[in-house]
Amino acid sequence: MLDEKFDPNALYNRVVHYYIDKKGYSKEKANAIAQKVVEREKTRRICKNIKCKHLMDDHIRTQETCLVLDCDCRHFVS
């Protein structure tokens, strides 16, 4: 089963609304937290293979191969 693609805007909006609505933080503080969360998730979803550096969405998980044509990456490295 394929996971949905990573949407940084949706994640950002969910985090901002959570911290404003549930925690009562100011907009500025909620925005700062959301930016940190989105950056952390982006770096977590990038292949750590030095030759690759493509997103996890560009890899086939079951065969662990990169979907980018000119890439030599043979498996996603976390």
LUMFI-982247 format. One line per field, with one value per atom (N, C-alpha, C): x, y negated, z negated; residue in three letters; chain; residue number from 1. Coordinates in steps of 0.001 Angstrom, whole numbers. Example, Ala and Ser with C-alpha at 12.3 -4.5 7.8 and 13.67 -1.06 7.14 Angstrom:
u = [13190 | 12300 | 13200 | 12850 | 13670 | 12900] .
v = [5690 | 4500 | 3300 | 2250 | 1060 | -30] .
w = [-7800 | -7800 | -7800 | -7080 | -7140 | -7870] .
residuo = [Ala | Ala | Ala | Ser | Ser | Ser] .
cadena = [A | A | A | A | A | A] .
num = [1 | 1 | 1 | 2 | 2 | 2] .
//
This chain:
u = [832 | 0 | 877 | 596 | 1404 | 963 | 1933 | 1632 | 1357 | 635 | 404 | 1693 | 1852 | 3057 | 3110 | 4310 | 4545 | 4093 | 3202 | 2705 | 3117 | 4194 | 4664 | 3645 | 2836 | 1843 | 755 | 301 | -729 | -185 | 1046 | 1667 | 1820 | 2289 | 2472 | 1151 | 91 | -1218 | -1736 | -1564 | -2020 | -1281 | 38 | 834 | 464 | 333 | -31 | -1378 | -2370 | -3697 | -3701 | -2932 | -2851 | -2327 | -1212 | -613 | -1424 | -2144 | -2992 | -4270 | -4959 | -6261 | -6162 | -5273 | -5220 | -4305 | -3186 | -2206 | -2296 | -2981 | -3135 | -1898 | -1010 | 200 | -140 | 748 | 571 | 839 | 399 | 617 | 2103 | 2881 | 4316 | 5014 | 4680 | 5307 | 4856 | 3577 | 3064 | 3712 | 3913 | 4584 | 6026 | 6724 | 8120 | 8215 | 7316 | 7309 | 6991 | 6017 | 5633 | 6778 | 7520 | 8661 | 9710 | 9979 | 10954 | 10484 | 9200 | 8653 | 8731 | 8365 | 8387 | 9821 | 10768 | 12169 | 12695 | 12342 | 12772 | 12200 | 10920 | 10294 | 10888 | 11210 | 11838 | 13180 | 14013 | 15327 | 15213 | 14194 | 13993 | 13591 | 12935 | 12422 | 13357 | 14593 | 15575 | 16530 | 16832 | 17754 | 19134 | 19722 | 21018 | 22185 | 21885 | 22920 | 23534 | 24835 | 25513 | 25277 | 25180 | 24979 | 23537 | 22597 | 21185 | 20569 | 20264 | 19629 | 18229 | 17521 | 16143 | 15186 | 13946 | 12936 | 12524 | 11985 | 11494 | 10404 | 9640 | 8576 | 9128 | 10411 | 11035 | 11647 | 11391 | 11920 | 10771 | 11013 | 10063 | 10452 | 9569 | 9914 | 10124 | 9302 | 9402 | 10683 | 11121 | 12337 | 13522 | 13258 | 14286 | 15123 | 14489 | 15215 | 14692 | 15563 | 15213 | 14480 | 13454 | 12659 | 13246 | 14245 | 14874 | 15780 | 15592 | 16265 | 17785 | 18371 | 19830 | 20502 | 19814 | 20357 | 20850 | 21984 | 22575 | 22166 | 21290 | 20890 | 20117 | 20518 | 19865 | 18997 | 19113 | 18243 | 18182 | 17040 | 16843 | 17595 | 18410 | 19199 | 18601 | 18180 | 17587 | 18647] .
v = [1175 | 0 | -1238 | -2185 | -3387 | -4431 | -5070 | -6173 | -7409 | -8361 | -9599 | -10417 | -11272 | -12084 | -13098 | -13465 | -14439 | -15812 | -16435 | -17771 | -18719 | -19504 | -20381 | -21448 | -21921 | -22949 | -22412 | -21207 | -20606 | -20370 | -19874 | -19655 | -20975 | -22004 | -23325 | -23847 | -23755 | -24239 | -23465 | -22142 | -21331 | -21696 | -21892 | -22218 | -23598 | -24583 | -25936 | -25932 | -25291 | -25263 | -24507 | -23455 | -22714 | -23606 | -24300 | -25106 | -26352 | -26903 | -28060 | -27623 | -26627 | -26213 | -25407 | -24428 | -23517 | -24007 | -24616 | -25012 | -26488 | -27296 | -28717 | -29554 | -29085 | -29843 | -31012 | -31996 | -33121 | -32639 | -33431 | -33057 | -32972 | -33890 | -33921 | -32669 | -32298 | -31113 | -29838 | -29766 | -28599 | -28490 | -29614 | -29604 | -29140 | -29593 | -29184 | -27679 | -27160 | -25713 | -24935 | -25398 | -24710 | -24693 | -25783 | -25817 | -24789 | -24666 | -23678 | -22255 | -22006 | -20663 | -20298 | -21228 | -20957 | -20730 | -21530 | -21332 | -19983 | -19585 | -18289 | -17149 | -17252 | -16213 | -16154 | -17310 | -17325 | -16612 | -16914 | -16277 | -14792 | -14414 | -13001 | -12202 | -12842 | -12153 | -12237 | -12703 | -12773 | -11585 | -10965 | -9831 | -10301 | -9593 | -9979 | -9471 | -8783 | -8347 | -9593 | -9752 | -10960 | -11163 | -10102 | -10216 | -10532 | -10333 | -10452 | -11764 | -11861 | -13041 | -13334 | -12344 | -12532 | -12235 | -12667 | -12428 | -10963 | -10560 | -9197 | -8893 | -9922 | -9727 | -9332 | -9581 | -9227 | -7830 | -7055 | -5700 | -4700 | -3515 | -2412 | -1664 | -1649 | -1052 | 449 | 1138 | 2597 | 3063 | 2330 | 2724 | 1849 | 786 | -123 | -724 | -1081 | -1719 | -3124 | -3974 | -5365 | -5479 | -6318 | -6500 | -7539 | -8279 | -9280 | -8541 | -8818 | -8035 | -8072 | -9220 | -9328 | -9155 | -8524 | -8324 | -6885 | -6722 | -5394 | -4768 | -5419 | -4933 | -3626 | -2613 | -1315 | -1037 | -1830 | -1669 | -2956 | -3175 | -4366 | -4207 | -5190 | -5151 | -6130 | -5631 | -6515 | -7214] .
w = [0 | 0 | 0 | 848 | 953 | -62 | -677 | -1580 | -746 | -1338 | -619 | -623 | 375 | 479 | -649 | -1009 | -2068 | -1594 | -2354 | -2032 | -3158 | -2955 | -4024 | -4421 | -3472 | -3792 | -4720 | -4466 | -5314 | -6725 | -6813 | -8116 | -8865 | -8161 | -8761 | -9326 | -8538 | -8986 | -10195 | -10181 | -11321 | -12594 | -12489 | -13669 | -14206 | -13309 | -13744 | -14446 | -13838 | -14444 | -15771 | -15873 | -17124 | -18246 | -17983 | -19039 | -19369 | -18415 | -18704 | -19411 | -18850 | -19382 | -20679 | -20710 | -21854 | -22971 | -22604 | -23606 | -23985 | -23161 | -23478 | -23222 | -22335 | -22018 | -21101 | -21039 | -20115 | -18693 | -17709 | -16300 | -15983 | -16513 | -16229 | -16763 | -17994 | -18591 | -17877 | -17526 | -16795 | -15425 | -14740 | -13432 | -13554 | -14584 | -14779 | -15029 | -15838 | -16111 | -14844 | -14077 | -12839 | -11842 | -11735 | -10816 | -11207 | -12506 | -12974 | -12682 | -12903 | -12672 | -11190 | -10307 | -8867 | -8393 | -8859 | -8467 | -8934 | -10156 | -10674 | -9845 | -9474 | -8661 | -7256 | -6688 | -5359 | -5388 | -6375 | -6442 | -6751 | -7505 | -7825 | -6594 | -5642 | -4461 | -3255 | -3455 | -2375 | -2516 | -1401 | -1391 | -1850 | -2793 | -3341 | -2499 | -1412 | -488 | 155 | 59 | 549 | 2036 | 2807 | 4250 | 4623 | 3730 | 4065 | 3584 | 2306 | 1682 | 2211 | 2768 | 3223 | 2079 | 2222 | 1203 | 1154 | 21 | -148 | 876 | 1275 | 2259 | 3630 | 3875 | 5151 | 5127 | 4095 | 3973 | 3919 | 4473 | 4346 | 3082 | 2112 | 819 | 894 | 1669 | 1675 | 2367 | 3385 | 4092 | 3715 | 2923 | 2430 | 3548 | 4652 | 5740 | 5969 | 6445 | 6691 | 8020 | 8069 | 9286 | 10243 | 9794 | 10649 | 11637 | 12924 | 13963 | 13898 | 13675 | 13726 | 12369 | 11422 | 10075 | 9931 | 9268 | 9055 | 7726 | 6999 | 5681 | 5828 | 5091 | 5169 | 3944 | 2879 | 1724 | 926 | 279 | -536 | -1840 | -2169 | -3394 | -4390 | -5555 | -6569 | -7370] .
residuo = [Met | Met | Met | Leu | Leu | Leu | Asp | Asp | Asp | Glu | Glu | Glu | Lys | Lys | Lys | Phe | Phe | Phe | Asp | Asp | Asp | Pro | Pro | Pro | Asn | Asn | Asn | Ala | Ala | Ala | Leu | Leu | Leu | Tyr | Tyr | Tyr | Asn | Asn | Asn | Arg | Arg | Arg | Val | Val | Val | Val | Val | Val | His | His | His | Tyr | Tyr | Tyr | Tyr | Tyr | Tyr | Ile | Ile | Ile | Asp | Asp | Asp | Lys | Lys | Lys | Lys | Lys | Lys | Gly | Gly | Gly | Tyr | Tyr | Tyr | Ser | Ser | Ser | Lys | Lys | Lys | Glu | Glu | Glu | Lys | Lys | Lys | Ala | Ala | Ala | Asn | Asn | Asn | Ala | Ala | Ala | Ile | Ile | Ile | Ala | Ala | Ala | Gln | Gln | Gln | Lys | Lys | Lys | Val | Val | Val | Val | Val | Val | Glu | Glu | Glu | Arg | Arg | Arg | Glu | Glu | Glu | Lys | Lys | Lys | Thr | Thr | Thr | Arg | Arg | Arg | Arg | Arg | Arg | Ile | Ile | Ile | Cys | Cys | Cys | Lys | Lys | Lys | Asn | Asn | Asn | Ile | Ile | Ile | Lys | Lys | Lys | Cys | Cys | Cys | Lys | Lys | Lys | His | His | His | Leu | Leu | Leu | Met | Met | Met | Asp | Asp | Asp | Asp | Asp | Asp | His | His | His | Ile | Ile | Ile | Arg | Arg | Arg | Thr | Thr | Thr | Gln | Gln | Gln | Glu | Glu | Glu | Thr | Thr | Thr | Cys | Cys | Cys | Leu | Leu | Leu | Val | Val | Val | Leu | Leu | Leu | Asp | Asp | Asp | Cys | Cys | Cys | Asp | Asp | Asp | Cys | Cys | Cys | Arg | Arg | Arg | His | His | His | Phe | Phe | Phe | Val | Val | Val | Ser | Ser | Ser] .
cadena = [A | A | A | A | A | A | A | A | A | A | A | A | A | A | A | A | A | A | A | A | A | A | A | A | A | A | A | A | A | A | A | A | A | A | A | A | A | A | A | A | A | A | A | A | A | A | A | A | A | A | A | A | A | A | A | A | A | A | A | A | A | A | A | A | A | A | A | A | A | A | A | A | A | A | A | A | A | A | A | A | A | A | A | A | A | A | A | A | A | A | A | A | A | A | A | A | A | A | A | A | A | A | A | A | A | A | A | A | A | A | A | A | A | A | A | A | A | A | A | A | A | A | A | A | A | A | A | A | A | A | A | A | A | A | A | A | A | A | A | A | A | A | A | A | A | A | A | A | A | A | A | A | A | A | A | A | A | A | A | A | A | A | A | A | A | A | A | A | A | A | A | A | A | A | A | A | A | A | A | A | A | A | A | A | A | A | A | A | A | A | A | A | A | A | A | A | A | A | A | A | A | A | A | A | A | A | A | A | A | A | A | A | A | A | A | A | A | A | A | A | A | A | A | A | A | A | A | A | A | A | A | A | A | A] .
num = [1 | 1 | 1 | 2 | 2 | 2 | 3 | 3 | 3 | 4 | 4 | 4 | 5 | 5 | 5 | 6 | 6 | 6 | 7 | 7 | 7 | 8 | 8 | 8 | 9 | 9 | 9 | 10 | 10 | 10 | 11 | 11 | 11 | 12 | 12 | 12 | 13 | 13 | 13 | 14 | 14 | 14 | 15 | 15 | 15 | 16 | 16 | 16 | 17 | 17 | 17 | 18 | 18 | 18 | 19 | 19 | 19 | 20 | 20 | 20 | 21 | 21 | 21 | 22 | 22 | 22 | 23 | 23 | 23 | 24 | 24 | 24 | 25 | 25 | 25 | 26 | 26 | 26 | 27 | 27 | 27 | 28 | 28 | 28 | 29 | 29 | 29 | 30 | 30 | 30 | 31 | 31 | 31 | 32 | 32 | 32 | 33 | 33 | 33 | 34 | 34 | 34 | 35 | 35 | 35 | 36 | 36 | 36 | 37 | 37 | 37 | 38 | 38 | 38 | 39 | 39 | 39 | 40 | 40 | 40 | 41 | 41 | 41 | 42 | 42 | 42 | 43 | 43 | 43 | 44 | 44 | 44 | 45 | 45 | 45 | 46 | 46 | 46 | 47 | 47 | 47 | 48 | 48 | 48 | 49 | 49 | 49 | 50 | 50 | 50 | 51 | 51 | 51 | 52 | 52 | 52 | 53 | 53 | 53 | 54 | 54 | 54 | 55 | 55 | 55 | 56 | 56 | 56 | 57 | 57 | 57 | 58 | 58 | 58 | 59 | 59 | 59 | 60 | 60 | 60 | 61 | 61 | 61 | 62 | 62 | 62 | 63 | 63 | 63 | 64 | 64 | 64 | 65 | 65 | 65 | 66 | 66 | 66 | 67 | 67 | 67 | 68 | 68 | 68 | 69 | 69 | 69 | 70 | 70 | 70 | 71 | 71 | 71 | 72 | 72 | 72 | 73 | 73 | 73 | 74 | 74 | 74 | 75 | 75 | 75 | 76 | 76 | 76 | 77 | 77 | 77 | 78 | 78 | 78] .
//
